[in-house]
Amino acid sequence: KNKNLKKIMKIGIPRSLFYFKRPVFFEEFLRNLNCDLIFSPETNKVILEEGTKISDPETCYSIKVFFGHLLYLDKKCDYIFLPLLKKNEYGFEYCPKFFGLPDLAKNILKTKILSAFFEGDLEKFAFQIGKKLKKEKSKIRQAYLKALSLEKEDERKRFCTFEEKIKSPIKKILLISHPYNLYDSFVNLQIKKRLEKLGFQPLFLQDIPYEIVKGREIKTLPQFHWEFGEEMIKKLDFILKENKNINGVIEISSFACGCDAVLKEYIEMIIKSSQIPFLYLILDEQTGEAGYQTRLEAFADSL
């Protein structure tokens, strides 16, 4: 009887980088395929230190953090889930460093990598993953549809909460960054709590669904081929033109992020044209909390 029992696969999911791109879908899809999911913990000092040790000096801060999460999961599961993200559903490319992550992981880990190529077709990607886990087509499709539905519901709820907050009489600060910076409180040094203690309502740009802004045209700016560039610019244009309740904007960037270095100039241009105060913060493993807090307080005073 034991021979006929199918082994439940233990799948490790690093709680960093790509995870924050589609946290609901990836998690629910694998869980609906009856996988036993093991998550790395929220980012902490040990994870950052371990990731930094094995990173090249040119590696951006976000990748260093990610490597720490990978090392934590090594030897704790059958596979570590690490998709190869190339393009999203709308044809925009992910950060070039995402392309090589599965291959890099194979060189530093003992555990096998569960990966598939994602270039815009999410259903195709899901079936590739399901096939590698030896699941039936009907089960894969059922898991895919359920995960997609839950993802859409989560987007709807987050946007409803965003709209409620923006109507608040409290002064509001819009936070702009990649989701793996916005939603990782260790990486961003708990900026949400810090701003709330200063009496402000922080709003995450990422909580606006792309579907709402995808049709917007901004003729004064170039066409971006990065998915996050396209999203940030259009969402920012939407929130500043449709809502007059934003009192300040803070952009958070990982040190050595080449894409952000280019994008920052355009974001600042849009914000200043709306005559809204703007603060640009660059974070890395050396960022001190005291100096960080001083900059936030100075920005708060200017508002």
N, C-alpha and C positions, 0 to 999 in steps of 0.2 A: 504493500500500500504506500509506503513512504517513497518508493521509487516513482510512483505515478503522480506524486504531489509536485506541482510546479513551484520552483523556488521564487520567493518574492524578492525582486531586485532592490537593493539599497542604492538609491541615487543621491549623490551629494550635490547640493546647490550652493555655490558661493554667494553670500549675501552682499554682493558688490557689483559695480559696473553694469554688465548686461542685465543683471537681475532686476534693476530698477527701471529698465526699459519697458518690460512687460511682466511685472511681478505676479499679477493675478493669472494671466494666461499660462505661463510656463509652469507655475506651481500646480494649478488646477488640472492642466492637461496630464502631467505625469502622475498626479494622485489618482485621476480617473482611470489611468491604465494600471491601477493597483500596485503602484510602486511605493516602496517605503522611503520617504524623503528625509534626508539628513541635511540640515542647514548649518552653515558656519554661523558663529554668533555675530552679533552686531560688532562693527569695527571697534577695536580697542587698541591700547598701546602695544601689546604683545604682537598682535596681527600686523600692525604697521611696521614694527621693528623687524619682524621676520621677512616681510615682503621687501623691505628696503635692502636687507642684507644680500638678497640674490638679484637685485635689479641693477641694470646698467645705469651709470650716472645720467644719461640722457633721457631715461624713462620718466614719463610724466607722473605726477603724484598719484593720480587715480589708478594707474596700472600697478604702482608699488603696493597700494592698498589691496588691490585685487590679488596680486601674487600671495600676499599674506593669507587671504581667505582660502586660496587653493592649497597652500601648505597645511593649513589647519585640517582640511578634509582628507588629505592624502592618507591612504591605508584605513580609512574609517568606513568605506563603502565599496560597492562593486564597480560603480561608474561615477565619474564626476561630470555633470551636465554642463556643456560648454558649447553653445551654438556658434557657428561661423556666420556672423551678421554682415552681409554685403550691402543689400538695399532693402528699404522698407516697401510697404504696399504702394506707395506713391512714386516709386522710382528714385528716391533720394538716397545717397550713400551714407553709410555709417562712418565713423572715424576710421581712417586707414589702419590704425593700430588694432582695431577689432579683428581685422582679416586674419592676422597671424596668431591670435591667441590660442586656438586649439593646438597648433603645431608647437608653440612655445611651451604649453602645458605638458605636452608629451615628453619634452626634454627634461623637465624638472620634477615630474611626479612618477610615482610607482603605480598609481591607480589608473585604470583604463579611462579614456575620455569618451563620453557619449556626445556625439556632435552630428550636425547636418548643416547643409548649405542653405541659408535663407536669403533669397534674392527677390523678395516681394510677394511670393506665393506662400502664405502662411499654412494653408491646407496641405500643400505639397511637402512643406517642411515637417508638419505634424506626422504625415504618413511615413516620411523617411525615418523619423525617430521611433515611431511605433513599430516599423518593420525591423529595425535593429534590436528592439526589445522582444521580437518574435510574437507580436500581438496580432490578433485577427483584424481584418479590415473593418468589419462592422464595429468592433470595440474601439478602434482608432478613431473612426468617424464620430462615434458617439461621444468619445472623450474630447475631441476637437470642438464639436458644436457646443457642448456644455461649458467648456473653458472659455470659448469666445463669447458666449452669452454672459457669463459672469464678469468677464473683462469689460464689456459694454456697460453693464449695470454699475460696476465700480466707477467707471469714467463719469457716468451720469450723476452718481451720488457726490463725487468729488467736486464736480462743476456746480452742483446745487449749493454745496457748502461754500464754495468760492463766491457765488453770487450773494449769498446771505451775508458773508463777511464784508463784502465790498459796500454793502448798504449801511454798515455800522457807522455810528458817529465818531468812533475812535479813529485817530489819524492812521493812515495805512501806508505800509512800505511794501513794494512789490519786489520779490526776490527772483532773480534770473540766474539760471545755471543749468547744467546737465542734471538729470534726475538723480544720478549717483552722488552728486554733491548736495543737492537740495534735501534729500530724504535720509542722508547719513549724518546723524547729529554729531558723531565723533569727528568726521571729516570737516564739517562746517562749524565746529566748535560751539554747537548748540545755539546757533544764531537765532532760531525761532524763540527760544526761551529768553535769550538776552534782550531781544527787541520787545517782547511782551513785558519784561521787567521795567523797560524804559518807557512803557505806556503806549506802545504802538501795536497795531494789528498787522502781523506779517502775512503776505499772500504769496503763494507759489505759482509762478507762471505756468508750470507744468500741469496744474490742475485744470487748465483750459483745454478741452479736446481739440485735436487738430482738425477734425471734421467741420468745426465751426468757422475756421479761418482759411481753409484750403483754397477757397475761391478768390481770396483777396489779391489785388494787384498793387504793387508798390513800384511805380515806374521810375522813381528817383534812385532806386537801388539796384545793384546787379542781381542776377539769378544765382542763388546758391545751390550747389550740388550736394552739400551735406544736409542730412535730415534734420539735425539739431539747429543748423543755421536757418533753414527754411522755416522751421517751427518757431524759433525764438523771435525772428524778425516779424513774421505775420501775427503771432500772438501779441507781441508788444505793440504793434501798430493798432491792433484791434482794441486792446485794453485802454490805450491812451486816447484813442479817438471816440470810442463808444462810452467810456466812463471817465468822469472828471473828478473822481474821488481818490486818486492816487497822489499822495503827498511827497513820496520819494521812491527812488529805485536803487537797489543794490545788486550788482552783478558779482557772482562768486566764480572764480576760475582756478583750476589746478595749475600749479607751477609747471612750466615746460609744455603746456598744451598749445601746440602750433596753430590749431584751428581757431581757438579762442583769441589768440593774438591778432588774427585778422578780423574776426567777427566783432570784437570789442569796439573797434572804431566806428562801425556802422550802428551798433546798438547805442553808443554814446551820442551819435549824431541825431538819432530819432528822439532820444530822451531830451536832449538839450533844445531841440526844435520845439518841444512841448513846454519848455521852461520849467522843468521839474528837476530838483536836486538829484545828483547821481553820485554813487560811491562804487569804486571798483576794488574788490578784494582778491588778492592772489594768495592761495593757501598751499603750504607744503609741510613736510615733517618737522620743519624748524620754526613754524609759526608760533609765536608766543601769545598766550591768552591775555596777558596784561596789555600789550600793544594793540591787540585785536579789539579788546573792550574799549580802550581809549578812542580808537577810530570810530567805533559805533556810537559812543557817547558824544563825540564831536559832531558827527553827522546828525544825530538826534537833536542836538542843540541848534544846529543850523535850520532845522525844520520848525 
